[in-house]
Every structure is written in structure tokens, then in C-alpha cells.
Amino acid sequence: MKCLCCRNTFDEFETEYVCSYCGFANFDTLDDSVDSGVDQLVKEYRRGNDYRKKLLSHVKAFSVKAYRSRWNDGRKAYDAPAAVELFDKSLSGNDLYKKTVISPVEVSQLGAGRQTSLEIGYTFAGTAKRADARITPPQGQKPWRVGMEIDKDLRLTVFVGDIPADQAKSDPIALDLTAEEKTAG
């Protein structure tokens, strides 16, 4: 069965029609009590859309661990790289849904031309989560910028480089959309 919220394919008999990725309770098309016809299907798609919006509103505080060196005029050299947060903590998953948000912060080109892992941090319903984006960043003339987007399958893609001119992107990354308490339904 394909989920009406995140398009994940799952075995409805093992999970009782609840998507194993996003937790959406899909309707049983074989049930006699379900109204037949287009109206019921439209109603279910709307319910899936509302669930997705509510679910994505609980995904917040996106960050990427990156390093930026600052020029020290006193020493006439760069200071040691320090970790910086690249995204506004007020962003939610709805802000990234099907649109790329690019960080205004530039970061040093570390590991250009070879595959590297970027640590993505976020919270879901107040619980800290982490994901790793595997990416091969391009070598460029400018410092990098980092962008993120959540696709229609509720997977996160990370962009790195001189965005939008010369960039690389990660494969879509599954987000952990579970929390201690029930947050959406």
C-alpha cells in the first residue's frame, strides 16, 4: 500500500494501515463502511495533506555542523575553525517542504571533491534528532553555502556549494518522525 501522506510503500496487513514511516492512518479501501467514489478519496487525500502539515510543523530547529575560519588581524592568520549554526532555529519542516532554503552563512570548503558526511540536526516534537547527509561537494572559487529541502516523500535533501551556480546534493535522507508522545493524528 502507498501512504496518502508521504507516498511510502508499506505492508498494510503488518501495520494495520498505519504508515511505518510517517505514522499516518491510511483508510482501508476494502472496508464496506467506507463510502465509495471520488468524494471519499478526495476527503482522504485532504486528511493526508492536513496530517503532513501538522507532522512537518513538529520538525524544527534545523542545523548543520559546519566550520568557518575567521581572519585574525592581530595574528595576520586565520583562527582555528569553529562550529557554526547555519539555519534559523525558527524554521519548521513546512518552510522546507518542496522548496529549497539556503543558509545566509558561508562556510569553508572542507573536503571538496571527495565524499564527506554532514551532520544534520533537528528536533521532532521537542526531541533532538540527527541525520547524516553523504555528499561530494564541488571545488569552487567561493566559500560554500548550504541549502535544505524536504520533498513530497518527506525526505530531506541537502545542497552544498556556490548555490545556485555550482552545487552538489545529497541523496534524499529519511527523517526520524517519531517521538515519545503522540504528536500528530
Contact map, one row per residue, 1 for C-alpha under 8 A:
11100000111100000000000000000000000000000000000000000000000000000000000000000000000000000000000000000000000000000000000000000000000000000000000000000000000000000000000000000000000000000
11110011110000000000000000000000000000000000000000000000000000000000000000000000000000000000000000000000000000000000000000000000000000000000000000000000000000000000000000000000000000000
11111111110000000010000101000000000000000000000000000000000000000000000000000000000000000000000000000000000000000000000000000000000000000000000000000000000000000000000000000000000000000
01111110000000000000000101000000000000000001100110000000000000000000000000000000000000000000000000000000000000000000000000000000000000000000000000000000000000000000000000000000000000000
00111110000000000000010100000000000000000000100110110000000000000000000000000000000000000000000000000000000000000000000000000000000000000000000000000000000000000000000000000000000000000
00111111000000000000110000000000000000000000000000010000000000000000000000000000000000000000000000000000000000000000000000000000000000000000000000000001110000000000000000000000000000000
01111111100000000000000000000000000000000000000000000000000000000000000000000000000000000000000000000000000000000000000000000000000000000000000000000001100000000000000000000000000000000
01100111110000000010100000000000000000000000000000000000000000000000000000000000000000000000000000000000000000000000000000000000000000000000000000000000100000000000000000000000000000000
11100011111000000000000000000000000000000000000000000000000000000000000000000000000000000000000000000000000000000000000000000000000000000000000000000000000000000000000000000000000000000
11100001111100100011000000000000000000000000000000000000000000000000000000000000000000000000000000000000000000000000000000000000000000000000000000000000000000000000000000000000000000000
10000000111111101000000000000000000000000000000000000000000000000000000000000000000000000000000000000000000000000000000000000000000000000000000000000000000000000000000000000000000000000
10000000011111111110000000000000000000000000000000000000000000000000000000000000000000000000000000000000000000000000000000000000000000000000000000000000000000000000000000000000000000000
00000000001111111000000000000000000000000000000000000000000000000000000000000000000000000000000000000000000000000000000000000000000000000000000000000000000000000000000000000000000000000
00000000001111111000000000000000000000000000000000000000000000000000000000000000000000000000000000000000000000000000000000000000000000000000000000000000000000000000000000000000000000000
00000000011111111111000000000000000000000000000000000000000000000000000000000000000000000000000000000000000000000000000000000000000000000000000000000000000000000000000000000000000000000
00000000000111111100000000000000000000000000000000000000000000000000000000000000000000000000000000000000000000000000000000000000000000000000000000000000000000000000000000000000000000000
00000000001111111110000011110000000000000000000000000000000000000000000000000000000000000000000000000000000000000000000000000000000000000000000000000000000000000000000000000000000000000
00000000000100111111001111000000000000000000000000000000000000000000000000000000000000000000000000000000000000000000000000000000000000000000000000000000000000000000000000000000000000000
00100001010100101111111111000000000000000000000000000000000000000000000000000000000000000000000000000000000000000000000000000000000000000000000000000000000000000000000000000000000000000
00000000010000100111111000000000000000000000000000000000000000000000000000000000000000000000000000000000000000000000000000000000000000000000000000000000000000000000000000000000000000000
00000101000000000011111000000000000000000000000000000000000000000000000000000000000000000000000000000000000000000000000000000000000000000000000000000000000000000000000000000000100000000
00001100000000000011111100000000000000000000000000000000000000000000000000000000000000000000000000000000000000000000000000000000000000000000000000000000000000000000000000000000110000000
00000000000000000111111110000000000000000000000000000000000000000000000000000000000000000000000000000000000000000000000000000000000000000000000000000000000000000000000000000000000000000
00111000000000000110011111000000000000000000000100100000000000000000000000000000000000000000000000000000000000000000000000000000000000000000000000000000000000000000000000000000000000001
00000000000000001110001111100000000000000000000000000000000000000000000000000000000000000000000000000000000000000000000000000000000000000000000000000000000000000000000000000000000000001
00110000000000001110000111110000000000000001000000000000000000000000000000000000000000000000000000000000000000000000000000000000000000000000000000000000000000000000000000000000000000000
00000000000000001000000011111000000000000001000000000000000000000000000000000000000000000000000000000000000000000000000000000000000000000000000000000000000000000000000000000000000000000
00000000000000001000000001111110010000000000000000000000000000000000000000000000000000000000000000000000000000000000000000000000000000000000000000000000000000000000000000000000000000000
00000000000000000000000000111110010000000000000000000000000000000000000000000000000000000000000000000000000000000000000000000000000000000000000000000000000000000000000000000000000000000
00000000000000000000000000011111010000000000000000000000000000000000000000000000000000000000000000000000000000000000000000000000000000000000000000000000000000000000000000000000000000000
00000000000000000000000000011111110000000000000000000000000000000000000000000000000000000000000000000000000000000000000000000000000000000000000000000000000000000000000000000000000000000
00000000000000000000000000000111111000000000000000000000000000000000000000000000000000000000000000000000000000000000000000000000000000000000000000000000000000000000000000000000000000000
00000000000000000000000000000011111000000000000000000000000000000000000000000000000000000000000000000000000000000000000000000000000000000000000000000000000000000000000000000000000000000
00000000000000000000000000011111111100010000000000000000000000000000000000000000000000000000000000000000000000000000000000000000000000000000000000000000000000000000000000000000000000000
00000000000000000000000000000001111110010000000000000000000000000000000000000000000000000000000000000000000000000000000000000000000000000000000000000000000000000000000000000000000000000
00000000000000000000000000000000011111110000000000000000000000000000000000000000000000000000000000000000000000000000000000000000000000000000000000000000000000000000000000000000000000000
00000000000000000000000000000000001111111000000000000000000000000000000000000000000000000000000000000000000000000000000000000000000000000000000000000000000000000000000000000000000000000
00000000000000000000000000000000000111111100000000000000000000000000000000000000000000000000000000000000000000000000000000000000000000000000000000000000000000000000000000000000000000000
00000000000000000000000000000000000111111110000000000000000000000000000000000000000000000000000000000000000000000000000000000000000000000000000000000000000000000000000000000000000000000
00000000000000000000000000000000011111111111000000000000000000000000000000000000000000000000000000000000000000000000000000000000000000000000000000000000000000000000000000000000000000000
00000000000000000000000000000000000011111111100000000000000000000000000000000000000000000000000000000000000000000000000000000000000000000000000000000000000000000000000000000000000000000
00000000000000000000000000000000000001111111110000000000000000000000000000000000000000000000000000000000000000000000000000000000000000000000000000000000000000000000000000000000000000000
00000000000000000000000000000000000000111111111000000000000000000000000000000000000000000000000000000000000000000000000000000000000000000000000000000000000000000000000000000000000000000
00010000000000000000000001100000000000011111111100000000000000000000000000000000000000000000000000000000000000000000000000000000000000000000000000000000000000000000000000000000000000000
00011000000000000000000000000000000000001111111110000000000000000000000000000000000000000000000000000000000000000000000000000000000000000000000000000000000000000000000000000000000000000
00000000000000000000000000000000000000000111111111000000000000000000000000000000000000000000000000000000000000000000000000000000000000000000000000000000000000000000000000000000000000000
00000000000000000000000000000000000000000011111111100000000000000000000000000000000000000000000000000000000000000000000000000000000000000000000000000000000000000000000000000000000000000
00011000000000000000000100000000000000000001111111110000000000000000000000000000000000000000000000000000000000000000000000000000000000000000000000000000000000000000000000000000000000000
00011000000000000000000000000000000000000000111111111000000000000000000000000000000000000000000000000000000000000000000000000000000000000000000000000000000000000000000000000000000000000
00000000000000000000000000000000000000000000011111111100000000000000000000000000000000000000000000000000000000000000000000000000000000000000000000000000000000000000000000000000000000000
00001000000000000000000100000000000000000000001111111110000000000000000000000000000000000000000000000000000000000000000000000000000000000000000000000000000000000000000000000000000000011
00001100000000000000000000000000000000000000000111111111000000000000000000000000000000000000000000000000000000000000000000000000000000000000000000000000000000000000000000000000000000000
00000000000000000000000000000000000000000000000011111111100000000000000000000000000000000000010000000000000000000000000000000000000000000000000000000000000000000000000000000000000000000
00000000000000000000000000000000000000000000000001111111110000000000000000000000000000000000000000000000000000000000000000000000000000000000000000000000000000000000000000000000000000010
00000000000000000000000000000000000000000000000000111111111000000000000000000000000000000000000000000000000000000000000000000000000000000000000000000000000000000000000000000000100000110
00000000000000000000000000000000000000000000000000011111111000000000000000000000000000000001110000000000000000000000000000000000000000000000000000000000000000000000000000000000000000000
00000000000000000000000000000000000000000000000000001111111100000000000000000000000000000001110000000000000000000000000000000000000000000000000000000000000000000000000000000000000000000
00000000000000000000000000000000000000000000000000000111111100000000000000000000000000000001100000000000000000000000000000111100000000000000000000000000000000000000000000000000000000100
00000000000000000000000000000000000000000000000000000011111110000000000000000000000000000001100000000000000000000000000001111000000000000000000000000000000000000000000000000000100000000
00000000000000000000000000000000000000000000000000000000111111000000000000000000000000001111100000000000000000000000000001110000000000000000000000000000000000000000000000000000000000000
00000000000000000000000000000000000000000000000000000000001111100000000000000000000000111111000000000000000000000000000011100000000000000000000000000000000000000000000000000000000000000
00000000000000000000000000000000000000000000000000000000000111110000000000000000000000111011000000000000000000000000000111100000000000000000000000000000000000000000000000000000000000000
00000000000000000000000000000000000000000000000000000000000011111000000000000000000011101000000000000000000000000000000111000000000000000000000000000000000000000000000000000000000000000
00000000000000000000000000000000000000000000000000000000000001111100000000000000000111100000000000000000000000000000011110000000000000000000000000000000000000000000000000000000000000000
00000000000000000000000000000000000000000000000000000000000000111110000000000000001111000000000000000000000000000000011110000000000000000000000000000000000000000000000000000000000000000
00000000000000000000000000000000000000000000000000000000000000011111000000000000001111000000000000000000001000000000010000000000000000000000000000000000000000000000000000000000000000000
00000000000000000000000000000000000000000000000000000000000000001111100000000000111100000000000000000000001100000000000000000000000000000000000000000000000000000000000000000000000000000
00000000000000000000000000000000000000000000000000000000000000000111110000000000111100000000000000000000011100000000000000000000000000000000000000000000000000000000000000000000000000000
00000000000000000000000000000000000000000000000000000000000000000011111000000111110000000000000000000000001100000000000000000000000000000000000000000000000000000000000000000000000000000
00000000000000000000000000000000000000000000000000000000000000000001111100000111100000000000000000000000000000000000000000000000000000000000000000000000000000000000000000000000000000000
00000000000000000000000000000000000000000000000000000000000000000000111110011110000000000000000000000000000000000000000000000000000000000000000000000000000000000000000000000000000000000
00000000000000000000000000000000000000000000000000000000000000000000011111111110000000000000000000000000000000000000000000000000000000000000000000000000000000000000000000000000000000000
00000000000000000000000000000000000000000000000000000000000000000000001111111000000000000000000000000000000000000000000000000000000000000000000000000000000000000000000000000000000000000
00000000000000000000000000000000000000000000000000000000000000000000000111110000000000000000000000000000000000000000000000000000000000000000000000000000000000000000000000000000000000000
00000000000000000000000000000000000000000000000000000000000000000000000111111000000000000000000000000000000000000000000000000000000000000000000000000000000000000000000000000000000000000
00000000000000000000000000000000000000000000000000000000000000000000001111111100000000000000000000000000000000000000000000000000000000000000000000000000000000000000000000000000000000000
00000000000000000000000000000000000000000000000000000000000000000000001110111110000000000000000000000000000000000000000000000000000000000000000000000000000000000000000000000000000000000
00000000000000000000000000000000000000000000000000000000000000000000111100011111000000000000000000000000000000000000000000000000000000000000000000000000000000000000000000000000000000000
00000000000000000000000000000000000000000000000000000000000000000000111100001111100000000000000000000000000000000000000000000000000000000000000000000000000000000000000000000000000000000
00000000000000000000000000000000000000000000000000000000000000000000110000000111110000000000000000000000000000000000000000000000000000000000000000000000000000000000000000000000000000000
00000000000000000000000000000000000000000000000000000000000000000011110000000011111000000000000000000000000000000000000000000000000000000000000000000000000000000000000000000000000000000
00000000000000000000000000000000000000000000000000000000000000000011100000000001111100000000000000000000000000000000000000000000000000000000000000000000000000000000000000000000000000000
00000000000000000000000000000000000000000000000000000000000000001111000000000000111110000000000000000000000000000000000000000000000000000000000000000000000000000000000000000000000000000
00000000000000000000000000000000000000000000000000000000000000011111000000000000011111000000000000000000000000000000000000000000000000000000000000000000000000000000000000000000000000000
00000000000000000000000000000000000000000000000000000000000000111100000000000000001111100000000000000000000000000000000000000000000000000000000000000000000000000000000000000000000000000
00000000000000000000000000000000000000000000000000000000000000111100000000000000000111110000000000000011100000000000000000000000000000000000000001000000000000000000000000000000000000000
00000000000000000000000000000000000000000000000000000000000011110000000000000000000011111010000000000011000000000000000000000000000000000000000000000000000000000000000000000000000000000
00000000000000000000000000000000000000000000000000000000000011000000000000000000000001111110000000000000000000000000000000000000000000000000000000000000000000000000000000000000000000000
00000000000000000000000000000000000000000000000000000000000111100000000000000000000000111110000000000000000000000000000000000000000000000000000000000000000000000000000000000000000000000
00000000000000000000000000000000000000000000000000000000000110000000000000000000000000011111000000000000000000000000000000000000000000000000000000000000000000000000000000000000000000000
00000000000000000000000000000000000000000000000000000000000111000000000000000000000000111111101100000000000000000000000000000000000000000000000000000000000000000000000000000000000000000
00000000000000000000000000000000000000000000000000000001111111000000000000000000000000000111111100000000000000000000000000000000000000000000000000000000000000000000000000000000000000000
00000000000000000000000000000000000000000000000000000001111100000000000000000000000000000011111110000000000000000000000000000000000000000000000000000100000000000000000000000000000000000
00000000000000000000000000000000000000000000000000001001100000000000000000000000000000000001111110000000000000000000000000000000000000000000000000000000000000000000000000000000000000000
00000000000000000000000000000000000000000000000000000000000000000000000000000000000000000011111110101000000000000000000000000000000000000000000000000000000000000000000000000000000000000
00000000000000000000000000000000000000000000000000000000000000000000000000000000000000000011111111111000000000000000000000000000000000000000000000011100000000000000000000000000000000000
00000000000000000000000000000000000000000000000000000000000000000000000000000000000000000000111111110000000000000000000000000000000000000000000000001111010000000000000000000000000000000
00000000000000000000000000000000000000000000000000000000000000000000000000000000000000000000000111110000000000000000000000000000000000000000000000001111000000000000000000000000000000000
00000000000000000000000000000000000000000000000000000000000000000000000000000000000000000000001111111000000000000000000000000000000000000000000000001100000000000000000000000000000000000
00000000000000000000000000000000000000000000000000000000000000000000000000000000000000000000000111111100000000000000000000000000000000000000000000111100000000000000000000000000000000000
00000000000000000000000000000000000000000000000000000000000000000000000000000000000000000000001100111110000000000000000000000000000000000000000000111000000000000000000000000000000000000
00000000000000000000000000000000000000000000000000000000000000000000000000000000000000000000000000011111000000000000000000000000000000000000000011110000000000000010000000000000000000000
00000000000000000000000000000000000000000000000000000000000000000000000000000000000001100000000000001111110000000000000000000000000000000000000011100000000000000000000000000000000000000
00000000000000000000000000000000000000000000000000000000000000000000000000000000000001100000000000000111110000000000000000000000000000000000000010000000000000000000000000000000000000000
00000000000000000000000000000000000000000000000000000000000000000000000000000000000001000000000000000011111000000000000000000000000000000000000010000000000000000000000000000000000000000
00000000000000000000000000000000000000000000000000000000000000000001000000000000000000000000000000000011111100000000000000000000000000000000001111000000000000000000000000000000000000000
00000000000000000000000000000000000000000000000000000000000000000111100000000000000000000000000000000000111110000000000000000000000000000000001110000000000000000000000000000000000000000
00000000000000000000000000000000000000000000000000000000000000000011100000000000000000000000000000000000011111000000000000000000000000000000001100000000000000000000000000000000000000000
00000000000000000000000000000000000000000000000000000000000000000000000000000000000000000000000000000000001111110000000000000000000000000010001100000000000000000000000000000000000000000
00000000000000000000000000000000000000000000000000000000000000000000000000000000000000000000000000000000000111110000000000000000000000000000000000000000000000000000000000000000000000000
00000000000000000000000000000000000000000000000000000000000000000000000000000000000000000000000000000000000011111111000000000000000000001000000000000000000000000000000000000000000000000
00000000000000000000000000000000000000000000000000000000000000000000000000000000000000000000000000000000000011111110000000000000000000011110000000000000000000000000000000000000000000000
00000000000000000000000000000000000000000000000000000000000000000000000000000000000000000000000000000000000000111110000000000000000000011110000000000000000000000000000000000000000000000
00000000000000000000000000000000000000000000000000000000000000000000000000000000000000000000000000000000000000111111000000000000000000011000000000000000000000000000000000000000000000000
00000000000000000000000000000000000000000000000000000000000000000000000000000000000000000000000000000000000000111111100000000000000001111000000000000000000000000000000000000000000000000
00000000000000000000000000000000000000000000000000000000000000000000000000000000000000000000000000000000000000100111110000000000000001111000000000000000000000000000000000000000000000000
00000000000000000000000000000000000000000000000000000000000000000000000000000000000000000000000000000000000000000011111000000000000111100000000000000000000000000000000000000000000000000
00000000000000000000000000000000000000000000000000000000000000011100000000000000000000000000000000000000000000000001111100000000000111100000000000000000000000000000000000000000000000000
00000000000000000000000000000000000000000000000000000000000000011000000000000000000000000000000000000000000000000000111110000000011110000000000000000000000000000000000000000000000000000
00000000000000000000000000000000000000000000000000000000000001111000000000000000000000000000000000000000000000000000011111000000011110000000000000000000000000000000000000000000000000000
00000000000000000000000000000000000000000000000000000000000011111000000000000000000000000000000000000000000000000000001111100001111000000000000000000000000000000000000000000000000000000
00000000000000000000000000000000000000000000000000000000001111100000000000000000000000000000000000000000000000000000000111110001110000000000000000000000000000000000000000000000000000000
00000000000000000000000000000000000000000000000000000000011111000000000000000000000000000000000000000000000000000000000011111111100000000000000000000000000000000000000000000000000000000
00000000000000000000000000000000000000000000000000000000011100000000000000000000000000000000000000000000000000000000000001111111100000000000000000000000000000000000000000000001111000000
00000000000000000000000000000000000000000000000000000000011000000000000000000000000000000000000000000000000000000000000000111110000000000000000000000000000000000000000000000000001000100
00000000000000000000000000000000000000000000000000000000010000000000000000000000000000000000000000000000000000000000000000111111000000000000000000000000000000000000000000000000000000000
00000000000000000000000000000000000000000000000000000000000000000000000000000000000000000000000000000000000000000000000000111111100000000000000000000000000000000000000000000000001000000
00000000000000000000000000000000000000000000000000000000000000000000000000000000000000000000000000000000000000000000000011110111110000000000000000000000000000000000000000000000000000000
00000000000000000000000000000000000000000000000000000000000000000000000000000000000000000000000000000000000000000000000011110011111000000000000000000000000000000000000000000001000000000
00000000000000000000000000000000000000000000000000000000000000000000000000000000000000000000000000000000000000000000001111000001111100000000000000000000000000000000000000000000000000000
00000000000000000000000000000000000000000000000000000000000000000000000000000000000000000000000000000000000000000000001110000000111110000000000000000000000000000000000000001010000000000
00000000000000000000000000000000000000000000000000000000000000000000000000000000000000000000000000000000000000000000111100000000011111000000000000000000000000000000000000001000000000000
00000000000000000000000000000000000000000000000000000000000000000000000000000000000000000000000000000000000000000000111100000000001111100000000000000000000011000000000001101000000000000
00000000000000000000000000000000000000000000000000000000000000000000000000000000000000000000000000000000000000000011110000000000000111110000000000000000000000000000000001100000000000000
00000000000000000000000000000000000000000000000000000000000000000000000000000000000000000000000000000000000000000011110000000000000011111000000000000000000000000000000111100000000000000
00000000000000000000000000000000000000000000000000000000000000000000000000000000000000000000000000000000000000011111000000000000000001111100000000000000000000000000000111000000000000000
00000000000000000000000000000000000000000000000000000000000000000000000000000000000000000000000000000000000000111111000000000000000000111110000000000000000000011000001110000000000000000
00000000000000000000000000000000000000000000000000000000000000000000000000000000000000000000000000000000000000011000000000000000000000011111000000000000000000011000011100000000000000000
00000000000000000000000000000000000000000000000000000000000000000000000000000000000000000000000000000000000010011000000000000000000000001111100000000000000000001000000000000000000000000
00000000000000000000000000000000000000000000000000000000000000000000000000000000000000000000000000000000000000000000000000000000000000000111111000000000000000001100010000000000000000000
00000000000000000000000000000000000000000000000000000000000000000000000000000000000000000000000000000000000000000000000000000000000000000011111000000000000000000000000000000000000000000
00000000000000000000000000000000000000000000000000000000000000000000000000000000000000000000000000000000000000000000000000000000000000000001111100000000000000000100000000000000000000000
00000000000000000000000000000000000000000000000000000000000000000000000000000000000000000000000000000000011110000000000000000000000000000001111110000000000000001100000000000000000000000
00000000000000000000000000000000000000000000000000000000000000000000000000000000000000000000000000000000011110000000000000000000000000000000011111000000000000011110000000000000000000000
00000000000000000000000000000000000000000000000000000000000000000000000000000000000000000000000000000111111000000000000000000000000000000000001111100000000000011110000000000000000000000
00000000000000000000000000000000000000000000000000000000000000000000000000000000000001000000000000000110010000000000000000000000000000000000000111110000000001111010000000000000000000000
00000000000000000000000000000000000000000000000000000000000000000000000000000000000000000000000000011110000000000000000000000000000000000000000011111000000001110010000000000000000000000
00000000000000000000000000000000000000000000000000000000000000000000000000000000000000000000000100011100000000000000000000000000000000000000000001111100000111100000000000000000000000000
00000000000000000000000000000000000000000000000000000000000000000000000000000000000000000000000111111000000000000000000000000000000000000000000000111110000111000000000000000000000000000
00000000000000000000000000000000000000000000000000000000000000000000000000000000000000000000100111110000000000000000000000000000000000000000000000011111111110000000000000000000000000000
00000000000000000000000000000000000000000000000000000000000000000000000000000000000000000000000011000000000000000000000000000000000000000000000000001111111110000000000000000000000000000
00000110000000000000000000000000000000000000000000000000000000000000000000000000000000000000000011000000000000000000000000000000000000000000000000000111111000000000000000000000000000000
00000111000000000000000000000000000000000000000000000000000000000000000000000000000000000000000000000000000000000000000000000000000000000000000000000111111000000000000000000000000000000
00000100000000000000000000000000000000000000000000000000000000000000000000000000000000000000000010000000000000000000000000000000000000000000000000000111111100000000000000000110000000000
00000000000000000000000000000000000000000000000000000000000000000000000000000000000000000000000000000000000000000000000000000000000000000000000000000111111110000000000000011110000000000
00000000000000000000000000000000000000000000000000000000000000000000000000000000000000000000000000000000000000000000000000000000000000000000000000011110011111000000000000011110000000000
00000000000000000000000000000000000000000000000000000000000000000000000000000000000000000000000000000000000000000000000000000000000010000000000000011110001111100000000011111000000000000
00000000000000000000000000000000000000000000000000000000000000000000000000000000000000000000000000000000000000000000000000000000000010000000000001111000000111110000000011110000000000000
00000000000000000000000000000000000000000000000000000000000000000000000000000000000000000000000000000000000000000000000000000000000000000000000001110000000011111010001111000000000000000
00000000000000000000000000000000000000000000000000000000000000000000000000000000000000000000000000000000000000000000000000000000000000001100000111100000000001111110001110000000000000000
00000000000000000000000000000000000000000000000000000000000000000000000000000000000000000000000000000000000000000000000000000000000000001111001111000000000000111111011100000000000000000
00000000000000000000000000000000000000000000000000000000000000000000000000000000000000000000000000000000000000000000000000000000000000000001011110000000000000011111111000000000000000000
00000000000000000000000000000000000000000000000000000000000000000000000000000000000000000000000000000100000000000000000000000000000000000000000111100000000000111111111000000000000000000
00000000000000000000000000000000000000000000000000000000000000000000000000000000000000000000000000000000000000000000000000000000000000000000000000000000000000001111111000000000000000000
00000000000000000000000000000000000000000000000000000000000000000000000000000000000000000000000000000000000000000000000000000000000000000000000000000000000000000111111000000000000000000
00000000000000000000000000000000000000000000000000000000000000000000000000000000000000000000000000000000000000000000000000000000000000000101000000000000000000001111111100000000000000000
00000000000000000000000000000000000000000000000000000000000000000000000000000000000000000000000000000000000000000000000000000000000000001100000000000000000000111111111110000000000000000
00000000000000000000000000000000000000000000000000000000000000000000000000000000000000000000000000000000000000000000000000000000000000111100000000000000000000111000011111000000000000000
00000000000000000000000000000000000000000000000000000000000000000000000000000000000000000000000000000000000000000000000000000000000000111000000000000000000011110000001111100000000000000
00000000000000000000000000000000000000000000000000000000000000000000000000000000000000000000000000000000000000000000000000000000000011110000000000000000000011100000000111111000000000000
00000000000000000000000000000000000000000000000000000000000000000000000000000000000000000000000000000000000000000000000000000000000011100000000000000000000011000000000011111000000000000
00000000000000000000000000000000000000000000000000000000000000000000000000000000000000000000000000000000000000000000000000000000000000000000000000000000001111000000000001111100000000000
00000000000000000000000000000000000000000000000000000000000000000000000000000000000000000000000000000000000000000000000000000000001110000000000000000000001110000000000001111110000000000
00000000000000000000000000000000000000000000000000000000000000000000000000000000000000000000000000000000000000000000000000000000000000000000000000000000011100000000000000011111000000000
00000000000000000000000000000000000000000000000000000000000000000000000000000000000000000000000000000000000000000000000000000000001000000000000000000000011100000000000000001111100000000
00000000000000000000000000000000000000000000000000000000000000000000000000000000000000000000000000000000000000000000000000010000100000000000000000000000000000000000000000000111110000000
00000000000000000000110000000000000000000000000000000010001000000000000000000000000000000000000000000000000000000000000000010000000000000000000000000000000000000000000000000011111000000
00000000000000000000010000000000000000000000000000000000000000000000000000000000000000000000000000000000000000000000000000010000000000000000000000000000000000000000000000000001111100000
00000000000000000000000000000000000000000000000000000000000000000000000000000000000000000000000000000000000000000000000000011010000000000000000000000000000000000000000000000000111111100
00000000000000000000000000000000000000000000000000000000000000000000000000000000000000000000000000000000000000000000000000000000000000000000000000000000000000000000000000000000011111000
00000000000000000000000000000000000000000000000000000000000000000000000000000000000000000000000000000000000000000000000000000000000000000000000000000000000000000000000000000000001111100
00000000000000000000000000000000000000000000000000000000000000000000000000000000000000000000000000000000000000000000000000000000000000000000000000000000000000000000000000000000001111111
00000000000000000000000000000000000000000000000000000010010000000000000000000000000000000000000000000000000000000000000000001000000000000000000000000000000000000000000000000000001011111
00000000000000000000000000000000000000000000000000100110000000000000000000000000000000000000000000000000000000000000000000000000000000000000000000000000000000000000000000000000000001111
00000000000000000000000110000000000000000000000000100000000000000000000000000000000000000000000000000000000000000000000000000000000000000000000000000000000000000000000000000000000001111
